[in-house]
Amino acid sequence: MCPVNVLGIHKVLTNMRRTYLVAVALFAFVFSASAQDRSNFKAGFSGGVPVGDAENISSFSIGLDLNYHWGISELIDLGAATGFINAFGDTLPDQTEFEDIQFLPVAGSIRIYPTYHFKFGVDGGYAIGINEGNDGGLFYRPVVGYNITGNTELNVSYTAVENDGTFAIATVGILFLF
């Protein structure tokens, strides 16, 4: 009986050592960029066209984008995103007029950099409705970006706010790194 228990304890200790080594290696990999301090602030503008149900009540949109990212590895940034979105109300052929629709998104952000110039990621959180009668809703924004220069990014995104339906915009934007 005793040798079986010793072997069982040895297996448990061996598995714990492996788990510990994997955790240390993962921690070192994820936080290897912290000494480089790749944190950055980006601000820019975007313009877009409503898609889906939104195209029936809005003609186009403009927005202000603000992001702060921390480099947690050479390939991944995590951060926060906010800004302002204004979708201009449209007038239908029967003369029905829609007011402007405005949102203030508050979101978490992740960016993955397969190369220096190319990145993709998503912002996700809540969009606060600014205009009267706008309750806001779940906010998500998948983004694909390209670094034009060291401090200028061109991106395309699909911006959506969900609350009893989806208000969505296909956008093109430019961001400046500070």
Backbone hydrogen bonds, N-H to C=O, Kabsch-Sander energy under -0.5 kcal/mol:
donor,donor_aa,acceptor,acceptor_aa,energy
5,N,1,M,-1.7
6,V,2,C,-2.2
7,L,3,P,-2.4
8,G,4,V,-2.5
9,I,5,N,-2.8
10,H,6,V,-2.5
11,K,7,L,-2.3
12,V,8,G,-2.1
13,L,9,I,-2.7
14,T,10,H,-2.5
15,N,11,K,-2.6
16,M,12,V,-2.3
17,R,13,L,-2.4
18,R,14,T,-2.3
19,T,15,N,-2.6
20,Y,16,M,-2.7
21,L,17,R,-2.7
22,V,18,R,-2.6
23,A,19,T,-2.5
24,V,20,Y,-2.5
25,A,21,L,-2.5
26,L,22,V,-2.7
27,F,23,A,-2.5
28,A,24,V,-2.5
29,F,25,A,-2.3
30,V,26,L,-2.7
31,F,27,F,-2.2
32,S,29,F,-1.0
33,A,72,I,-0.5
34,S,31,F,-1.2
35,A,32,S,-0.6
36,Q,33,A,-1.1
37,D,33,A,-1.0
40,N,69,H,-2.4
42,K,67,N,-2.8
43,A,176,F,-1.9
44,G,65,D,-2.1
45,F,174,I,-1.6
46,S,63,G,-2.0
47,G,172,V,-2.3
48,G,61,S,-2.2
49,V,170,A,-2.0
51,V,168,A,-2.2
54,A,51,V,-1.2
55,E,52,G,-1.2
56,N,53,D,-1.5
57,I,54,A,-1.4
58,S,54,A,-1.4
59,S,88,F,-2.0
61,S,48,G,-2.4
62,I,86,N,-2.2
63,G,46,S,-2.3
64,L,84,F,-2.4
65,D,44,G,-2.6
66,L,82,T,-2.4
67,N,42,K,-2.7
68,Y,80,A,-2.4
69,H,40,N,-2.4
70,W,78,L,-3.5
72,I,70,W,-0.7
72,I,76,I,-1.9
73,S,76,I,-1.4
77,D,111,R,-2.6
78,L,70,W,-2.4
79,G,109,S,-2.4
80,A,68,Y,-2.3
81,A,107,A,-2.7
82,T,66,L,-2.7
83,G,105,P,-0.6
84,F,64,L,-2.3
85,I,103,F,-2.5
86,N,62,I,-2.7
87,A,101,I,-3.3
88,F,60,F,-2.5
88,F,86,N,-0.6
90,D,57,I,-1.8
92,L,90,D,-0.5
92,L,96,T,-2.8
95,Q,92,L,-2.3
98,F,90,D,-2.1
101,I,87,A,-2.9
103,F,85,I,-2.2
104,L,128,I,-2.2
106,V,126,Y,-2.7
107,A,81,A,-2.6
108,G,124,G,-2.6
109,S,79,G,-2.2
110,I,122,V,-1.9
111,R,77,D,-2.4
112,I,120,F,-3.3
113,Y,75,L,-2.8
115,T,118,F,-1.1
119,K,145,G,-2.2
120,F,112,I,-2.0
121,G,143,V,-2.3
122,V,110,I,-1.5
123,D,141,R,-1.6
124,G,108,G,-2.2
125,G,139,F,-2.7
126,Y,106,V,-2.3
127,A,137,G,-3.1
128,I,104,L,-2.4
128,I,126,Y,-0.6
130,I,102,Q,-2.4
131,N,102,Q,-0.7
134,N,131,N,-1.8
135,D,133,G,-0.7
137,G,127,A,-1.9
138,L,162,E,-1.9
139,F,125,G,-2.6
140,Y,160,A,-2.1
141,R,123,D,-2.4
143,V,121,G,-2.7
144,V,156,V,-2.4
145,G,119,K,-2.8
146,Y,154,L,-2.7
147,N,117,H,-2.8
148,I,146,Y,-0.8
148,I,152,T,-2.0
149,T,152,T,-1.4
152,T,149,T,-0.8
153,E,175,L,-2.7
154,L,146,Y,-2.8
155,N,173,G,-2.6
156,V,144,V,-2.4
157,S,171,T,-2.1
158,Y,142,P,-1.6
159,T,157,S,-0.5
159,T,169,I,-3.0
160,A,140,Y,-2.4
161,V,167,F,-2.2
162,E,138,L,-2.6
163,N,161,V,-0.5
163,N,165,G,-2.5
167,F,161,V,-2.9
168,A,51,V,-0.7
168,A,166,T,-0.6
169,I,159,T,-2.7
170,A,49,V,-2.5
171,T,157,S,-2.7
171,T,169,I,-0.6
172,V,47,G,-2.5
173,G,155,N,-2.8
174,I,45,F,-2.5
175,L,153,E,-2.7
176,F,43,A,-2.8
177,L,151,N,-2.5
178,F,41,F,-3.3
